[in-house]
Amino acid sequence: MKLPDRHGQTASPDPRGLPPPSAGEQAHSARLQQRLREEIAARGGSISFARFMELALYAPGLGYYAAGKHKFGAPGDFITAPELGALYARCLARPCRSILAQLGGGDILEAGAGSGALAADLLLELEALRRLPESYLILELSNELRDRQAGTLRRKAPHLLKHIRWLDTLPGGFRGIVLANELLDAMPVERFRIAQDGVRQLHVAWEDDRFVWREKPADEAVRQRIEPLALPPGYTSEINLQAEAWVRSVADILEQGVMLLVDYGFPRAEFYHPQRGDGTLMCHYRHRAHDDPLALVGLQDITAHVDFTAIAEAGTGTGLSLLGYTSQAAFLIGCGLEQLMSASDPEDVRAHLGLTQQVKKLTSPHEMGELYKVIALGRGIREPFPGFADHDRRGRL
Ligand SMILES: C[S@@+](CC[C@H](N)C(=O)[O-])C[C@H]1O[C@@H](n2cnc3c(N)ncnc32)[C@H](O)[C@@H]1O
């Protein structure tokens, strides 16, 4: 089943229909290909898909997120909510303000901050609302993106740079808000297929000058999780054990506060729906979506949708409360999107049109409004959590 991509387009089934990479891009991809082939040889002929995805996206200096590709926005491969304009950040600032007020202070930690657009716009709005966090911490795997984030913040909010600190790992303890937009979908997933005799895990090998799929008996961790789902033979999909482990690590350090995660995905029953028998892997290259993650290594983004039931269970299993779950559209409206819109001056045609376009992208059910979800997990926080008051879908998880 093909799903709408980040722009609401339908994925092209044929990766050969993609625009051809430049000579420089091909040379870059060949270097990463070599790195992957060495790893495959060293591991006896194949690596798990999760390891392939990890290297394709994050191998230092070579992976998609770790080298110089533009990635976000019009000149890149895909667009995310913070890249559309400041409206998304201005909405998120409302729940952040009330949590920081409830805590009487605290920090914000953004994981996977991309270009730094959300950090800059959120801080500017919190400053306007007179509720700046004590510190704004950014946890980012990619050195190249850290530099880009610093550049964005220097350009958009130079006077707020003193609040910002980059981290290599999660801090030992944390009070405040952990925020991540489209982080979980960028974490390496294991891919599996149901065979007549049980669960098989998909590996990647090198054969006839290209990467190919290999089936292996599933690791215990994958088998234990997939067998109870009783999926039919032939069913192929993903499981994101790294995202669950990440949520547990954040829960471990969260002394008081909230983890607010926004991404595209579904509750488990929809994620492993019989009609989604090919899984949810999606690749983005120059604003075209397709479903072959073994192509264009290092040049394209690779993502999988999020099983939000698994994320909720990882959090509640580590002692957090599930504070809310809903669609991005419902959440942003709950955060005051309409009031922000009505405060805009329709006489300023350019600005008003820009805002209208952002609202459409962020909330339309055919764009990001319905496929994207927001989940809040927390400790020591009073309910109701702002943004979920009217359309809480916790019961569907
Ligand atoms: C799809 S991009 C989203 C970027 C940004 N949040 C946005 O919405 O535009 C994923 C981001 O997560 C980062 N990332 C992936 N895994 C991470 C991890 N384990 N810890 C921190 N950052 C990570 C990537 O380097 C990248 O910045």
The ligand as an SDF file (V2000), in Angstrom:
LIG
                    3D

 27 29  0  0  0  0  0  0  0  0999 V2000
   13.7760   13.9080    9.7150 C   0  0  0  0  0  0  0  0  0  0  0  0
   14.9760   14.9090   10.5270 S   0  0  0  0  0  0  0  0  0  0  0  0
   13.9130   16.0530   11.3930 C   0  0  0  0  0  0  0  0  0  0  0  0
   14.5980   17.3360   11.7080 C   0  0  0  0  0  0  0  0  0  0  0  0
   13.7690   18.4000   12.4160 C   0  0  0  0  0  0  0  0  0  0  0  0
   13.3080   17.9540   13.7110 N   0  0  0  0  0  0  0  0  0  0  0  0
   12.6030   18.8440   11.5800 C   0  0  0  0  0  0  0  0  0  0  0  0
   11.4800   18.4980   11.8990 O   0  0  0  0  0  0  0  0  0  0  0  0
   12.8410   19.5390   10.5670 O   0  0  0  0  0  0  0  0  0  0  0  0
   15.6170   13.8530   11.8130 C   0  0  0  0  0  0  0  0  0  0  0  0
   16.6400   14.5020   12.7190 C   0  0  0  0  0  0  0  0  0  0  0  0
   16.9330   13.6300   13.8260 O   0  0  0  0  0  0  0  0  0  0  0  0
   18.3490   13.5320   14.0110 C   0  0  0  0  0  0  0  0  0  0  0  0
   18.5610   12.2750   14.7610 N   0  0  0  0  0  0  0  0  0  0  0  0
   18.3310   11.0160   14.3540 C   0  0  0  0  0  0  0  0  0  0  0  0
   18.5660   10.1190   15.3480 N   0  0  0  0  0  0  0  0  0  0  0  0
   18.9110   10.8430   16.4390 C   0  0  0  0  0  0  0  0  0  0  0  0
   19.2370   10.5220   17.7940 C   0  0  0  0  0  0  0  0  0  0  0  0
   19.2700    9.2540   18.2070 N   0  0  0  0  0  0  0  0  0  0  0  0
   19.5240   11.5280   18.6430 N   0  0  0  0  0  0  0  0  0  0  0  0
   19.4910   12.8100   18.2240 C   0  0  0  0  0  0  0  0  0  0  0  0
   19.1940   13.1910   16.9550 N   0  0  0  0  0  0  0  0  0  0  0  0
   18.9230   12.2270   16.0750 C   0  0  0  0  0  0  0  0  0  0  0  0
   18.8660   13.6760   12.6050 C   0  0  0  0  0  0  0  0  0  0  0  0
   20.2340   13.9590   12.5330 O   0  0  0  0  0  0  0  0  0  0  0  0
   17.9790   14.8320   12.0940 C   0  0  0  0  0  0  0  0  0  0  0  0
   18.3990   16.0720   12.5910 O   0  0  0  0  0  0  0  0  0  0  0  0
  1  2  1  0
  2  3  1  0
  2 10  1  0
  3  4  1  0
  4  5  1  0
  5  6  1  0
  5  7  1  0
  7  8  2  0
  7  9  1  0
 10 11  1  0
 11 12  1  0
 11 26  1  0
 12 13  1  0
 13 14  1  0
 13 24  1  0
 14 15  1  0
 14 23  1  0
 15 16  2  0
 16 17  1  0
 17 18  1  0
 17 23  2  0
 18 19  1  0
 18 20  2  0
 20 21  1  0
 21 22  2  0
 22 23  1  0
 24 25  1  0
 24 26  1  0
 26 27  1  0
M  CHG  2   2   1   9  -1
M  END
$$$$
